[in-house]
Amino acid sequence: MSPANRKRRIPPPAYLAGTLIVLIVAGALLLQLPGAQRSTRLGWVDTFFTTPSAACVTGLVVADTGRQFTFFGQVVLLLLIQLGGVGVMTIGTMVMIALGYRPPPAMRSVLRELATHRPTLRPLDVLGMVVATTAVVELAGAVLLFLAFVRHDPPLRAAWLAIFHSVAAFCNAGFSLWSDSLTRYAADPLVNFTVMGLIVTGGVGFVVLAEARSWIASRVRAAGPYEHLSLHAKIVLAGTAAAILLGFAAVLLFDRNTVLAGKPLGAKLLAAAFQSVTTRTAGFNTVDVASLSNPTLLIFIGLMFVGAGPGGTAGGIKLTSATAVLALVVQRLRNRPDVRLFGRAIGEASIERAVVLAFLASLMIVFTIVGIEIAQSRGALDLQARGEFLAVAFESVSAFGTVGLSIGITPALAPLSKVLLIWLMFVGRLGPLALMDFFRHLPPPPPVRYATEELMIG
Protein backbone atom coordinates (compact mmCIF):
# COMPACT_ATOMS: atom_id res chain seq x y z
CA MET A 1 0.00 0.00 0.00
CA SER A 2 1.37 3.39 -0.97
CA PRO A 3 1.99 6.09 1.68
CA ALA A 4 -0.75 8.22 0.12
CA ASN A 5 -3.30 5.44 0.51
CA ARG A 6 -2.21 4.79 4.09
CA LYS A 7 -2.64 8.49 4.85
CA ARG A 8 -6.17 8.50 3.54
CA ARG A 9 -7.04 5.65 5.88
CA ILE A 10 -6.17 7.67 8.98
CA PRO A 11 -9.51 8.33 10.73
CA PRO A 12 -10.53 11.97 11.33
CA PRO A 13 -10.35 11.64 15.14
CA ALA A 14 -6.67 10.74 14.77
CA TYR A 15 -6.02 14.08 13.07
CA LEU A 16 -7.94 15.89 15.82
CA ALA A 17 -6.20 14.06 18.67
CA GLY A 18 -2.76 14.37 17.11
CA THR A 19 -3.13 18.07 16.38
CA LEU A 20 -4.43 18.75 19.88
CA ILE A 21 -1.52 16.85 21.44
CA VAL A 22 0.98 18.82 19.37
CA LEU A 23 -0.69 22.06 20.46
CA ILE A 24 -0.58 21.03 24.12
CA VAL A 25 3.09 20.01 24.03
CA ALA A 26 4.13 23.15 22.13
CA GLY A 27 2.26 25.30 24.63
CA ALA A 28 3.92 23.57 27.57
CA LEU A 29 7.38 24.08 26.08
CA LEU A 30 6.66 27.77 25.48
CA LEU A 31 5.39 28.24 29.04
CA GLN A 32 8.60 26.75 30.38
CA LEU A 33 10.72 29.40 28.63
CA PRO A 34 12.42 31.86 30.98
CA GLY A 35 10.23 34.81 30.02
CA ALA A 36 6.87 33.05 30.32
CA GLN A 37 6.53 32.82 34.11
CA ARG A 38 7.38 35.02 37.03
CA SER A 39 9.82 34.20 39.84
CA THR A 40 8.07 31.08 41.17
CA ARG A 41 7.95 28.62 38.26
CA LEU A 42 5.47 25.82 37.82
CA GLY A 43 6.75 22.26 37.60
CA TRP A 44 6.25 20.18 34.48
CA VAL A 45 3.15 18.43 35.85
CA ASP A 46 1.43 21.73 36.61
CA THR A 47 2.54 23.19 33.28
CA PHE A 48 1.16 20.18 31.43
CA PHE A 49 -2.03 20.65 33.42
CA THR A 50 -2.32 24.30 32.43
CA THR A 51 -1.78 23.86 28.68
CA PRO A 52 -4.43 21.13 28.19
CA SER A 53 -6.79 23.24 30.28
CA ALA A 54 -6.23 26.13 27.85
CA ALA A 55 -6.15 24.11 24.61
CA CYS A 56 -9.24 22.14 25.67
CA VAL A 57 -10.90 25.46 26.67
CA THR A 58 -11.53 24.25 30.20
CA GLY A 59 -10.19 26.81 32.65
CA LEU A 60 -9.18 24.63 35.59
CA VAL A 61 -5.98 26.15 37.00
CA VAL A 62 -3.32 25.23 39.52
CA ALA A 63 -1.99 28.80 39.84
CA ASP A 64 -3.26 32.36 39.57
CA THR A 65 -3.06 33.02 35.82
CA GLY A 66 -2.59 36.78 36.07
CA ARG A 67 0.13 36.57 38.72
CA GLN A 68 1.90 33.41 37.63
CA PHE A 69 2.44 34.23 33.95
CA THR A 70 4.08 37.21 32.30
CA PHE A 71 2.54 39.00 29.35
CA PHE A 72 4.30 36.55 27.04
CA GLY A 73 2.91 33.60 29.01
CA GLN A 74 -0.57 35.09 28.90
CA VAL A 75 -0.30 35.49 25.11
CA VAL A 76 0.65 31.81 24.83
CA LEU A 77 -2.40 30.86 26.87
CA LEU A 78 -4.62 33.09 24.76
CA LEU A 79 -3.37 31.45 21.56
CA LEU A 80 -4.01 28.00 23.04
CA ILE A 81 -7.54 29.05 23.99
CA GLN A 82 -8.22 30.52 20.55
CA LEU A 83 -6.87 27.54 18.63
CA GLY A 84 -8.53 25.05 20.93
CA GLY A 85 -11.84 26.90 21.02
CA VAL A 86 -12.31 27.63 17.34
CA GLY A 87 -10.88 24.23 16.49
CA VAL A 88 -7.35 23.18 15.73
CA MET A 89 -8.62 21.34 12.67
CA THR A 90 -10.31 24.50 11.38
CA ILE A 91 -7.15 26.55 11.82
CA GLY A 92 -5.00 23.80 10.31
CA THR A 93 -7.22 23.59 7.24
CA MET A 94 -7.10 27.36 6.80
CA VAL A 95 -3.29 27.35 6.94
CA MET A 96 -3.05 24.51 4.40
CA ILE A 97 -5.36 26.33 2.00
CA ALA A 98 -3.36 29.55 2.42
CA LEU A 99 -0.16 27.64 1.57
CA GLY A 100 -1.74 26.16 -1.53
CA TYR A 101 -2.21 22.61 -0.24
CA ARG A 102 -5.39 20.55 -0.51
CA PRO A 103 -6.52 19.35 2.95
CA PRO A 104 -6.68 15.55 3.30
CA PRO A 105 -10.10 13.85 3.28
CA ALA A 106 -10.08 13.37 7.05
CA MET A 107 -9.72 17.11 7.67
CA ARG A 108 -12.54 17.90 5.23
CA SER A 109 -14.64 15.27 6.97
CA VAL A 110 -14.20 17.00 10.32
CA LEU A 111 -15.40 20.29 8.83
CA ARG A 112 -18.45 18.56 7.37
CA GLU A 113 -19.29 17.25 10.84
CA LEU A 114 -19.92 20.85 11.91
CA ALA A 115 -22.83 20.96 9.49
CA THR A 116 -23.94 17.36 9.37
CA HIS A 117 -27.61 18.37 9.22
CA ARG A 118 -26.94 20.73 6.29
CA PRO A 119 -25.13 18.60 3.70
CA THR A 120 -25.32 21.36 1.07
CA LEU A 121 -22.64 23.33 2.93
CA ARG A 122 -19.16 22.77 1.54
CA PRO A 123 -16.18 22.45 3.92
CA LEU A 124 -14.78 25.78 2.71
CA ASP A 125 -18.15 27.44 3.40
CA VAL A 126 -18.05 26.11 6.94
CA LEU A 127 -14.46 27.28 7.34
CA GLY A 128 -15.26 30.81 6.19
CA MET A 129 -18.31 30.95 8.44
CA VAL A 130 -16.30 29.87 11.50
CA VAL A 131 -13.47 32.34 10.94
CA ALA A 132 -15.74 35.29 10.12
CA THR A 133 -18.09 34.66 13.04
CA THR A 134 -15.20 34.31 15.48
CA ALA A 135 -13.51 37.53 14.36
CA VAL A 136 -16.69 39.64 14.42
CA VAL A 137 -18.04 38.38 17.75
CA GLU A 138 -14.73 38.51 19.62
CA LEU A 139 -13.97 42.00 18.35
CA ALA A 140 -17.40 43.27 19.39
CA GLY A 141 -17.00 41.66 22.81
CA ALA A 142 -13.54 43.16 23.28
CA VAL A 143 -14.81 46.66 22.48
CA LEU A 144 -17.67 46.41 24.99
CA LEU A 145 -15.43 44.99 27.71
CA PHE A 146 -12.83 47.70 27.07
CA LEU A 147 -15.48 50.34 27.78
CA ALA A 148 -16.05 48.71 31.17
CA PHE A 149 -12.45 47.91 32.10
CA VAL A 150 -11.00 51.30 31.10
CA ARG A 151 -12.92 52.86 33.97
CA HIS A 152 -10.61 51.06 36.43
CA ASP A 153 -7.40 50.33 34.49
CA PRO A 154 -5.04 52.25 32.16
CA PRO A 155 -6.05 52.05 28.46
CA LEU A 156 -3.36 49.56 27.39
CA ARG A 157 -4.03 47.30 30.36
CA ALA A 158 -7.77 47.59 29.83
CA ALA A 159 -7.38 46.70 26.13
CA TRP A 160 -5.41 43.55 26.94
CA LEU A 161 -7.88 42.52 29.63
CA ALA A 162 -10.75 43.07 27.20
CA ILE A 163 -9.14 41.02 24.42
CA PHE A 164 -8.18 38.16 26.74
CA HIS A 165 -11.58 37.86 28.41
CA SER A 166 -13.49 38.30 25.15
CA VAL A 167 -11.61 35.40 23.53
CA ALA A 168 -11.89 33.28 26.69
CA ALA A 169 -15.63 33.93 26.95
CA PHE A 170 -16.44 33.24 23.28
CA CYS A 171 -14.30 30.09 23.33
CA ASN A 172 -16.08 29.04 26.54
CA ALA A 173 -12.82 28.86 28.49
CA GLY A 174 -12.85 29.87 32.14
CA PHE A 175 -9.45 31.57 32.23
CA SER A 176 -9.35 34.98 33.84
CA LEU A 177 -6.46 37.33 34.60
CA TRP A 178 -7.98 38.10 38.00
CA SER A 179 -7.65 35.68 40.91
CA ASP A 180 -11.35 36.12 41.75
CA SER A 181 -12.45 35.61 38.13
CA LEU A 182 -15.10 38.28 37.44
CA THR A 183 -16.32 38.67 41.03
CA ARG A 184 -15.22 42.31 41.11
CA TYR A 185 -17.65 43.03 38.28
CA ALA A 186 -20.58 41.12 39.80
CA ALA A 187 -22.74 44.27 39.83
CA ASP A 188 -21.62 45.64 36.43
CA PRO A 189 -24.37 45.00 33.84
CA LEU A 190 -22.10 45.81 30.87
CA VAL A 191 -19.50 43.17 31.82
CA ASN A 192 -22.09 40.60 32.82
CA PHE A 193 -24.28 40.85 29.73
CA THR A 194 -21.28 41.07 27.38
CA VAL A 195 -19.66 37.95 28.81
CA MET A 196 -23.00 36.11 28.89
CA GLY A 197 -23.61 37.05 25.25
CA LEU A 198 -20.16 35.82 24.22
CA ILE A 199 -20.61 32.54 26.09
CA VAL A 200 -24.03 31.81 24.60
CA THR A 201 -22.90 32.82 21.10
CA GLY A 202 -19.90 30.53 21.21
CA GLY A 203 -21.87 27.74 22.85
CA VAL A 204 -24.78 27.37 20.43
CA GLY A 205 -22.49 26.50 17.53
CA PHE A 206 -21.45 28.23 14.33
CA VAL A 207 -24.04 26.61 12.07
CA VAL A 208 -26.89 27.48 14.44
CA LEU A 209 -25.70 31.08 14.43
CA ALA A 210 -25.75 31.08 10.62
CA GLU A 211 -29.25 29.59 10.58
CA ALA A 212 -30.53 32.08 13.13
CA ARG A 213 -29.08 34.97 11.15
CA SER A 214 -30.74 33.73 7.94
CA TRP A 215 -34.02 33.15 9.78
CA ILE A 216 -34.06 36.69 11.18
CA ALA A 217 -33.03 38.22 7.84
CA SER A 218 -35.82 36.39 6.00
CA ARG A 219 -38.39 37.94 8.31
CA VAL A 220 -36.93 41.41 8.19
CA ARG A 221 -36.87 41.71 4.42
CA ALA A 222 -40.16 42.62 2.75
CA ALA A 223 -40.15 40.00 -0.01
CA GLY A 224 -38.88 36.50 -0.49
CA PRO A 225 -39.59 33.12 1.14
CA TYR A 226 -39.09 32.64 4.85
CA GLU A 227 -36.13 30.60 6.05
CA HIS A 228 -36.95 27.71 8.39
CA LEU A 229 -34.83 26.54 11.28
CA SER A 230 -33.65 22.95 11.19
CA LEU A 231 -34.55 20.51 13.96
CA HIS A 232 -30.94 20.76 15.14
CA ALA A 233 -31.16 24.54 15.54
CA LYS A 234 -34.54 24.36 17.30
CA ILE A 235 -33.24 21.82 19.82
CA VAL A 236 -30.08 23.81 20.53
CA LEU A 237 -31.88 27.15 20.94
CA ALA A 238 -34.74 25.73 23.03
CA GLY A 239 -32.34 23.62 25.09
CA THR A 240 -30.10 26.61 25.74
CA ALA A 241 -33.04 28.63 27.06
CA ALA A 242 -34.26 25.75 29.24
CA ALA A 243 -30.81 25.06 30.71
CA ILE A 244 -30.26 28.73 31.54
CA LEU A 245 -33.64 28.97 33.23
CA LEU A 246 -32.95 25.82 35.26
CA GLY A 247 -29.63 27.09 36.58
CA PHE A 248 -31.07 30.56 37.19
CA ALA A 249 -33.94 29.14 39.26
CA ALA A 250 -31.58 26.84 41.22
CA VAL A 251 -29.33 29.69 42.35
CA LEU A 252 -32.26 31.91 43.30
CA LEU A 253 -34.09 29.13 45.14
CA PHE A 254 -31.30 27.34 47.00
CA ASP A 255 -28.78 30.16 47.53
CA ARG A 256 -30.93 33.14 48.31
CA ASN A 257 -29.70 32.96 51.93
CA THR A 258 -26.05 32.09 51.14
CA VAL A 259 -24.07 33.70 48.32
CA LEU A 260 -26.99 35.98 47.38
CA ALA A 261 -27.78 37.04 50.94
CA GLY A 262 -27.81 40.80 51.48
CA LYS A 263 -27.73 41.66 47.78
CA PRO A 264 -30.38 43.92 46.21
CA LEU A 265 -32.96 42.17 44.03
CA GLY A 266 -31.34 43.36 40.81
CA ALA A 267 -27.91 42.12 41.89
CA LYS A 268 -29.40 38.73 42.87
CA LEU A 269 -31.05 38.32 39.48
CA LEU A 270 -27.88 39.34 37.65
CA ALA A 271 -25.64 37.01 39.67
CA ALA A 272 -28.03 34.06 39.25
CA ALA A 273 -28.32 34.63 35.50
CA PHE A 274 -24.57 34.97 35.02
CA GLN A 275 -23.72 31.87 37.02
CA SER A 276 -26.33 29.83 35.18
CA VAL A 277 -24.98 30.86 31.76
CA THR A 278 -21.33 30.31 32.60
CA THR A 279 -21.85 27.01 34.43
CA ARG A 280 -22.95 25.15 31.33
CA THR A 281 -19.47 25.30 29.78
CA ALA A 282 -17.60 28.58 30.31
CA GLY A 283 -16.27 28.54 33.89
CA PHE A 284 -16.32 32.22 34.89
CA ASN A 285 -17.91 33.16 38.18
CA THR A 286 -19.13 36.26 40.00
CA VAL A 287 -19.99 34.39 43.22
CA ASP A 288 -17.98 32.01 45.38
CA VAL A 289 -18.68 28.59 43.84
CA ALA A 290 -17.44 26.76 46.93
CA SER A 291 -20.13 28.50 48.99
CA LEU A 292 -23.01 27.35 46.81
CA SER A 293 -25.47 24.91 48.37
CA ASN A 294 -25.28 21.19 47.62
CA PRO A 295 -28.56 21.13 45.63
CA THR A 296 -27.22 23.92 43.40
CA LEU A 297 -23.90 22.12 42.94
CA LEU A 298 -25.72 18.92 41.95
CA ILE A 299 -27.80 20.79 39.37
CA PHE A 300 -24.64 22.50 38.11
CA ILE A 301 -23.00 19.08 37.70
CA GLY A 302 -25.91 18.13 35.45
CA LEU A 303 -25.61 21.34 33.45
CA MET A 304 -21.85 20.88 33.02
CA PHE A 305 -22.35 17.28 31.92
CA VAL A 306 -24.81 18.34 29.22
CA GLY A 307 -22.89 21.42 28.03
CA ALA A 308 -24.11 23.45 25.06
CA GLY A 309 -24.51 22.96 21.31
CA PRO A 310 -22.34 20.81 19.03
CA GLY A 311 -20.20 22.42 16.37
CA GLY A 312 -19.25 25.32 18.62
CA THR A 313 -16.76 26.03 21.39
CA ALA A 314 -18.59 24.21 24.19
CA GLY A 315 -18.01 20.87 25.87
CA GLY A 316 -20.20 18.23 27.49
CA ILE A 317 -22.27 15.59 25.75
CA LYS A 318 -24.10 18.49 24.04
CA LEU A 319 -27.71 19.64 24.22
CA THR A 320 -28.74 17.62 21.18
CA SER A 321 -27.56 14.35 22.74
CA ALA A 322 -29.19 15.05 26.10
CA THR A 323 -32.43 16.10 24.41
CA ALA A 324 -32.46 12.98 22.25
CA VAL A 325 -32.04 10.71 25.28
CA LEU A 326 -34.68 12.60 27.26
CA ALA A 327 -37.09 12.53 24.33
CA LEU A 328 -36.51 8.78 23.95
CA VAL A 329 -37.48 8.20 27.59
CA VAL A 330 -40.55 10.44 27.35
CA GLN A 331 -41.80 8.88 24.12
CA ARG A 332 -41.33 5.36 25.44
CA LEU A 333 -43.29 6.26 28.57
CA ARG A 334 -46.04 7.52 26.25
CA ASN A 335 -45.85 4.23 24.33
CA ARG A 336 -44.88 5.86 21.05
CA PRO A 337 -42.68 3.94 18.63
CA ASP A 338 -40.70 6.92 17.33
CA VAL A 339 -38.99 9.87 18.99
CA ARG A 340 -40.63 13.15 18.00
CA LEU A 341 -39.68 16.77 18.57
CA PHE A 342 -40.94 19.96 16.93
CA GLY A 343 -43.02 18.01 14.42
CA ARG A 344 -40.10 15.85 13.31
CA ALA A 345 -38.97 12.31 14.09
CA ILE A 346 -35.34 11.89 15.19
CA GLY A 347 -33.45 9.22 13.25
CA GLU A 348 -32.62 5.96 15.01
CA ALA A 349 -28.91 6.40 14.27
CA SER A 350 -28.91 9.76 16.09
CA ILE A 351 -30.72 8.26 19.08
CA GLU A 352 -28.25 5.39 19.23
CA ARG A 353 -25.23 7.72 19.11
CA ALA A 354 -26.74 9.92 21.84
CA VAL A 355 -27.31 6.95 24.18
CA VAL A 356 -23.81 5.58 23.57
CA LEU A 357 -22.28 9.03 24.10
CA ALA A 358 -24.11 9.58 27.40
CA PHE A 359 -23.11 6.12 28.63
CA LEU A 360 -19.44 6.45 27.67
CA ALA A 361 -19.19 9.92 29.20
CA SER A 362 -20.76 8.74 32.46
CA LEU A 363 -18.45 5.73 32.58
CA MET A 364 -15.30 7.83 32.07
CA ILE A 365 -16.35 10.32 34.73
CA VAL A 366 -17.06 7.55 37.25
CA PHE A 367 -13.68 5.91 36.60
CA THR A 368 -11.96 9.29 37.01
CA ILE A 369 -13.73 9.99 40.30
CA VAL A 370 -12.72 6.57 41.64
CA GLY A 371 -9.15 7.10 40.46
CA ILE A 372 -8.88 10.50 42.14
CA GLU A 373 -10.31 9.15 45.39
CA ILE A 374 -7.72 6.36 45.36
CA ALA A 375 -4.88 8.74 44.46
CA GLN A 376 -5.83 11.20 47.18
CA SER A 377 -6.28 8.60 49.93
CA ARG A 378 -2.50 8.71 50.52
CA GLY A 379 -1.90 12.30 49.52
CA ALA A 380 -1.80 15.58 51.35
CA LEU A 381 -5.44 16.21 50.55
CA ASP A 382 -7.34 13.17 51.86
CA LEU A 383 -10.70 13.71 50.23
CA GLN A 384 -12.22 10.61 51.78
CA ALA A 385 -11.32 11.78 55.27
CA ARG A 386 -12.67 15.25 54.58
CA GLY A 387 -15.84 13.90 53.02
CA GLU A 388 -15.40 15.90 49.83
CA PHE A 389 -16.74 13.37 47.35
CA LEU A 390 -19.01 16.06 45.89
CA ALA A 391 -15.95 18.25 45.29
CA VAL A 392 -14.23 15.46 43.33
CA ALA A 393 -17.38 14.79 41.31
CA PHE A 394 -17.78 18.51 40.60
CA GLU A 395 -14.14 18.84 39.52
CA SER A 396 -14.31 15.76 37.30
CA VAL A 397 -17.49 16.78 35.50
CA SER A 398 -16.10 20.29 35.14
CA ALA A 399 -13.03 18.81 33.42
CA PHE A 400 -15.07 16.57 31.11
CA GLY A 401 -17.46 19.39 30.21
CA THR A 402 -14.44 21.69 29.62
CA VAL A 403 -16.09 24.14 32.00
CA GLY A 404 -13.39 25.16 34.45
CA LEU A 405 -15.50 25.85 37.52
CA SER A 406 -13.85 24.60 40.69
CA ILE A 407 -14.66 24.30 44.36
CA GLY A 408 -11.00 25.06 45.00
CA ILE A 409 -9.35 21.64 45.33
CA THR A 410 -7.42 21.61 42.02
CA PRO A 411 -4.07 23.09 43.21
CA ALA A 412 -3.88 20.63 46.14
CA LEU A 413 -4.53 17.50 44.09
CA ALA A 414 -1.84 14.81 43.80
CA PRO A 415 0.04 14.53 40.48
CA LEU A 416 -1.85 11.36 39.52
CA SER A 417 -5.18 13.12 40.14
CA LYS A 418 -4.10 15.97 37.88
CA VAL A 419 -3.12 13.49 35.17
CA LEU A 420 -6.59 11.93 35.39
CA LEU A 421 -8.19 15.35 35.01
CA ILE A 422 -5.92 16.10 32.02
CA TRP A 423 -7.14 12.91 30.36
CA LEU A 424 -10.75 13.85 31.09
CA MET A 425 -10.27 17.35 29.64
CA PHE A 426 -8.70 15.85 26.52
CA VAL A 427 -11.51 13.35 26.04
CA GLY A 428 -14.11 15.99 26.81
CA ARG A 429 -12.74 18.27 24.10
CA LEU A 430 -12.57 15.51 21.49
CA GLY A 431 -15.78 13.85 22.60
CA PRO A 432 -16.12 10.17 23.61
CA LEU A 433 -17.72 9.39 20.26
CA ALA A 434 -14.61 10.73 18.51
CA LEU A 435 -12.60 8.07 20.31
CA MET A 436 -15.22 5.49 19.44
CA ASP A 437 -14.89 6.47 15.78
CA PHE A 438 -11.43 4.93 15.77
CA PHE A 439 -13.09 1.52 15.93
CA ARG A 440 -15.36 2.29 13.00
CA HIS A 441 -12.34 1.99 10.70
CA LEU A 442 -11.61 -1.59 11.76
CA PRO A 443 -12.58 -4.34 9.27
CA PRO A 444 -16.32 -5.04 9.61
CA PRO A 445 -17.37 -8.43 11.03
CA PRO A 446 -18.98 -11.06 8.81
CA PRO A 447 -22.65 -10.30 8.05
CA VAL A 448 -24.10 -12.91 10.42
CA ARG A 449 -27.55 -12.46 11.96
CA TYR A 450 -28.32 -14.26 15.19
CA ALA A 451 -31.68 -15.43 16.46
CA THR A 452 -33.49 -12.77 18.51
CA GLU A 453 -34.48 -13.41 22.12
CA GLU A 454 -36.17 -11.00 24.52
CA LEU A 455 -34.84 -10.14 28.00
CA MET A 456 -36.62 -9.39 31.24
CA ILE A 457 -36.10 -5.65 31.77
CA GLY A 458 -36.72 -3.88 35.08
N, C-alpha and C positions, 0 to 999 in steps of 0.2 A: 504493500500500500504506500502510495506516495505521501510525502509530508503534507502536501496541500489537502489530500483527502483526510488524513488523520486530523488536521486542524479543523476541518469542517465538522468532524464528529465530536468535538469538544462541546459539551452541553452548555447552554447559556448561563446556568448558575455557576459554572466553573469560572467563566469570565468575571462574573460579579464578585465571587468570593476572592479570586486571585487579585483583582484590581483593588478591592477593599483592603486586603492584607498588605499589599504594596504601599497603599496610602498610609496605613497605620504604622508600618515600620519606618517609612520615610519621615513621618511626623515625629515619631519617637526619637529618631536620630537627630532631627533638627532641634528638638526641645532639649537635647543633651549638649548642644553646643554652648560654649562659654557665655555668649551674650543672650541666651534665651531665658535664663532664670536668674533670680536675685541671689543673695549670699547663701541662703540655705537651699541646697539643691535636692531635688527629689531623686530617690533611687530608681533603678531600672524598672522594678515592679510597679511603682507608683506612676512612672512615666508611661509605661505600657498600659496602665489603667486609664490614664488621662487621654491618650491619643485615640483609643477605640471609643471612649466616651464622646469625643468630639466628632470623629469620623462617622460613628453610628448615630450621631445627633441625639445623644442621650442626656448628658449634663450631670451625671454623677461625678463628684470630685473628691479627691483626697487632700486637696490643699486649696486655699483661697486663691482663685484665679487672678484677681487683680493685683494681689500682693506678691504672689509667688513668681509670676512671669513678667518679664520686661515687655516693652512695646513689641520687640521682635517676636518674643514667645507668644504674645497675644495675637499677632498677625498670623503666625503659624496655626494657632487654634482656629482662628476665623476661617482660614483657607480650608482646614479640615472639615469644619462645619459646613461650609458652602459646598464643597465637593461631595461630602457625604449626604447632605440634605437634598441637593438638586439631583444627585445621582452620578456616581463615578462613571457609570456606563454612558450616560448622556454626555458628560464632559469629554470622555475618551472618544466617543463617536464624532463630536464636534471638532476635536483636534485632528483626527484622522482625515476628515473631509477637508479641513483647512489646508492640510499638507498634501492633498491630492490623492489620498488613498481611499479605496473602497472598503467600508467596514465589513468584517466577516459576517456570515449569516447569523451567528449566535448573537452578535451585538445588535443587529437589526431586529432579531426576534425579541430581545429584551425591550426595545423601544415599542414594538407592536403590543407588548403586554400592557403598556400604559393605556392603550385604547382598544382593549380586546372586544369591547361591546360596540365599537365603531370601526369595522374592518376597512371602511373606505379611506381612513386616514393613512397616509404613507408615513414611514419612519421619519423622513426628513420634515414632514409637516409637524409631527409630534415634537421633534427636536427643536424646531423654530418656536413652537408654542411654549415649550418649557423655558427656553432661554429668555424669550421676550417677556413672559409673565414674571419670571423671577426678577429681571432687571427693573421692570416698572414698579412692581409691588415693593421691593426692598428699597428702592430710591424714595418712593412716596413715604414709606415708614420712617426712613432715616430723617427726612425733612421734618416730619411732624415731631419726632422724638428730639431732634435738635432744638426745636422751638421750646420744648419743655426743659431740656437739660441746660441750655444756655443761661437760664435764669439762676443757676446755682454753680456753674462751672465756666472757666474761660472758654472762648469760642473754639479753639483747636481741640481742647479736651472734650468739650461737649460734642463736637463733630465726630470724634472717634468713638465716644460712648454711644452716640446715635447709630452710627454705622454698625458697630459690633452687635448691639442689642436688636437692631432691625433684622440683620441676617440671622441671628440666633433665634429670634421669634418666628420668622417666616419658615426657617428650616426646622422648626419645632425642637430646637435644642435648648436645654435649660441653663446654658452657661451665662453667667453674669459677671461683670467686673466689680461688682460690690459684694462684700461678704454676706450681706443680708438680702441678696437678690434684689427685688424691687420693693422691699418693705418700706423704704423711705418715701416712695411715691404711692403709697397705699391710698391716699386721699386725692391724688391728682387725676382728674378724669381724662386729660389729654394722653398721659402715659398709659393709663389702664386701657382705654378704648383703642388706642393705636396698637398696643401689644396684642390685645385680644383679636383685633381685626387681622393682624399679621398671622397669628396662630391659626385662626379659622381658615384663612385664605390658603395657607400652606397645607393645612390638614385635609381639606376636602378633595384635593387632587387637581392636577392641571387640566385634565379633560373635562371634569365637572365644571371648572371655572369657565372653560371655553363654551360649554353647552349653556351655562347660565347667562353668559354674555350674549350669545346668539338668541336665546329665548327672550331676554329683555329687549334687545334691539328689534326683534320681529314685532314686538308689541308697541314699541315707540314709533316706528315708522308708520306712515299713513296707509301705504299700499303693500301688497305682497302677502304670501302665505305665512301663517304663524309657524314658528319652530316649536317642536315638541321635545320635552325632556325625556331622555331614555329612562328605563327602569333603574339602571345603575345610578344615575344622577338623582332621581327621586329618593331612592333609599339612602344615599349619602347625605343629602340635604335634610331630609326628615329625621334621619338618625342623629345627625349633628345637633339639631334643635332639641330632640328628646334627651340626648345625653347631657347637654348643657343644662337643661331644666332640672334633670335629676340631681346633678351635682350641686346646683344652685339651691335647690330645696333642702338637700342634706345638710349643707353648711348652715343655712338659716335655722333649720329645725333643731339640729343636734348641738350646735356650737354657739347658739345665741347667748349663752351664759358663760362661755369660755373665751375663745379668741375674739369674739365679736362683742363681748361685754363692755359697756360704757361707751360704745361708738354711737354716733348719731345714725338715724335710720338710713340716710343716704349713703353713709360710709359703710354700713353693714351690707346694703344691697350691692354696692360696688365691689367690696371685698369678696362676697359670696359668688358674684358673677365671674370675677377674675379667676378665683381659685378653681371654679368649675371648668372654665375654658382651658386653663393651662394644665389641669390635672390629666386630661385625656391623652396628652402626648408631649407637652412642651416643657414642663418642669420649672417654670418661674413661680415665685410665690410672693404674696404681699402680707401673709400671716404666717405665724410660726406653725409649720406642719406638725412638729412633734407634739404640739399642744392640742391638736384636734382630737375630738372624741373618737372612741373605738368604732361606733357605728359609721361615722363619717369616713374613717380610714378604710373600713371594709368596703364601703361603696366606692371609694376612690380606687381601691384595688381592682374592682370590677371595671371601672371606667378606663384605667390604665391598660388592663388586659384587652379590652375591646379596641381602644385607640380611635383612629379617625378613618378617613377614606383611603382606598388604595390608589396607587399612581400619583401620590403626593409625597410630602416630606414626613409623614407621620409613621408611627409604629403600631404595635398591637396586632391582633388577628384581623383587624379592620371591621368597620361598621357593616359592610356588605356580608361578611362571613357570619358575624354575630346575628344579624337580622335574618339571614337564611336559616340558621339553626333554630332561632326563636320561632320563625314562621313555620318551620317543619313541625315543631312541637305543638304549636297552636292548631295547625291544620289537622294533625293526627288526632288531637283531642276532640276536634269537631267532626272526625270521621270523614275527612275529605281525602281523596286519593292524590291530589296534586297540591303543590305549594303555591299559593296565589298572593300577590301583592300589587296594589295599584292597577288592578284590572289585567294583570299579566301573570302567567305561570312561570315559575323559575325552573330552569332546566335541571334534570336529575344530576348531570355532571357537576353543575355548580353546587348543588346541595351536598353531593358526596365530598367535594373538595373542601367545603366549609366545615363539615363534620370532622374530617380527617385533620384539618388545620387546627381546629379547637382542641381536639384530643392530643395531638402532638405538642402543642404549646403548653397545655396543662401538664402533660407528662414531664416536659423539660423543666418547667418551673418547680414542680414537686421534687424532682431529683436534685435541682440546685439548692432548694431549701434544706433538704436532708443533708447534702454535702456541706453546706455552710454550718449547719448545726454541729455536724461531726468535727469539722475543722476548728470551730470555735470552742469546743468543749475542753480543749487543752491550751487555748490561747489566753491572751491577756483579757479579752472581752468574752467572758463565759455567758453566752446568751441563754443557755438553758438555766443556769443558776439565777440569772436576772429575770427570767420569765419573759424574754423579749421575742417570742416566736412571731408575733404580729409584725415586729420591726423587720425581721428577716424576710417574711413573706412580702411586706411592703417594698423592701429594697429589691427583692428578686423580680417582682412583677414590674417595678419601675425600670429595671434594667432590660427586661424582655420587651416592654412596651416602648423602649427608648424615650422614656419620660424624663427622668433625672430628679424627680422629687425624692427627698430622703428625710428620714426621721433623725438622722445625724449619726448613724453608726458606721458609715462608710470608711472614714479615716482610720478607725480603730480595728477594722477587720484584719484577720490574718492573711498572709500572702496567698494561701490556697483559696480562701474565700473570695479574694479579689480576682483571682484567675477564673473562678467559676462565674463571677459576675461579668467578666470580660467575654467569656464564651456566650453567656446569655445575651449580652448586648449585640454581639456579632450575629448570632442566630436571629435575634429579634429584628435586626436591620435587613438581613437577607430574607427572612421569613422561613418558617419550618417547611413550607411546601417547596421552596426553592431547593432546600437540601433533598427533599423527597424526589425532586425532578431528576436528580442524578440517576436514580434507579430506573427512570423511565427509558433511559438509553441503553439498558441492558438487553440482551437478546430476549424476545418474548417467549413465553413457555409454549409448549405444544397446545393446539386448540382442542383441549379435552373438556367435555362437559360431564360433570358428575350428577348423580341422582340427587334431587332436592329432598330435604327432610326438615320439618319444622321443629323449633325449639320452644321450651316453656320459658316465657319471658315474664319477669316480675314475681 
